[in-house]
Amino acid sequence: MHEETGLNYHRCRWCGTASFRRLLCPVCASSDLKPEHSAGLGVVVRSGVVHRYTEAARNESLVRLPEGFVFRCRVVGAAPHRVSVGARVRPLAVDGPDAAEVVFELCEPPGDDWL
C-alpha cells in the first residue's frame, strides 16, 4: 500500500495476469511484471473471524479487486463478525508496526438491523 489512495500491483507482460506482492506471475511463472496502480476499491468474497495470535477477535477476508486479483487482508470499520460477503471495501493507510499489512475498511458500515 502506499501513501496515496489505492494499491500498487503487477501485471504480467506475457499473459496479462494481475498479481499482488508476487515475484513471478501465478499463471505463467514469468518474472516480466510491470507495475500498475489500482484505485483499490474491492469486494469481499470470503470473510471469517479469527482468534489466533491475539486475545481479541479480528476479521480476515479475501478481497477481489476489479483488476483481477484476490488477496487476504483484514477488514475494519465494523465488528469482525459483521463483515459480510459482497461488502464494498477500500484501502486504509496503516502507520506503525502494521504498516506492511494491507488493511481495508468498509465503504458503508452495516446497518443496525443486521444480525
N, C-alpha and C positions, 0 to 999 in steps of 0.2 A: 504494500500500500504506500501511498505517497502523500505529500503534504496537500496537494490539490485533491478535489473530489475524484474518485474513481480508482481504478486498479491498472497497473501495468501488467501485461501478459505477453505471451509469444505466439506467433503463428508460423507454422512450418512453411517454408518456401517451396517445398516439394509437393506436399499433398493438401496444404491449406488448413490443416487441423489446428485449432486454437488450444493452448495449454497454459497452465498457471504454475509457476515455480517448478519447471522441469528442465533438465539439461538436454533431453532428447525428445523428439516427437513421440507421443504414446502410440501412434498408429504405424508410422513407417521407420521409426528409430533414427531419423535424420537429425543431425546436430545443426543444420542450417535453419535457425529460427530467427525471425525478425521481430523486434519489439513493437508492440502496439499498445494503445490505451483504450480502456473501456470506461464508460460513464459509471459503471459499477452497479447499476440497478439490476436486481435479480429477483428470483422467485424461489422460495423454499420448496424443495422436492422431497425432503425427508427431515423429520425433526424428532429429537429424543432428549430425555433428561438424564444426565449422568451425575454420579456422586464420587467418582474416583479422583484421587489425588487432592481432594479438598473436602472440607466439612460441609460446605454449602452446595446445594444442587445447582447445576448450571445447564444451559441448553447447548446441545451440539447438533448442528444441522448440516444438510447438504444443500447448497445453493446453486442454481443454474443461472448462468448469465446468457444474454441473447447472442453473444459472440460464439457460443457453442461449447463452453467448458463448465464443468461442475466441480466444486471442491467443498471440503469440510471446513466449517467455521463455527464460531459462536455467534448467536443472535441475541441482542439485548434490546431493552425497551419494553419488556413485559416479563412477568414471572416465567421461568423456564418451561413450565407445562402449558403455557398459553401461546406458544409459538406454533402456529399450525401450517400444514402443507398448503401451499398456494399463497401464503402471505408474501407481500412485496417487501423487499429489503434494500437498503443502501449501505455503502461502506461508511465506517466510522473511524475517524483518526484516533489512534491509541498512542498515548505517551507512556513513558516509564518502562518497567521491566517487560511488559507485554507488547511492546511496540512492534515486534516481528510477527505477532499473531494477527490474522485477518479477522476483524470483528465487524459484523453488520448490525444495523438497527432496523427495527420495523418502520416502514414508511407511515403506516397507520396502526396505532395500538389497537388491540382487540377491544370490542365493546364490553360494557359491564354486564350485559346479559349472557355472555358466553360462559359456559360451564365447562 
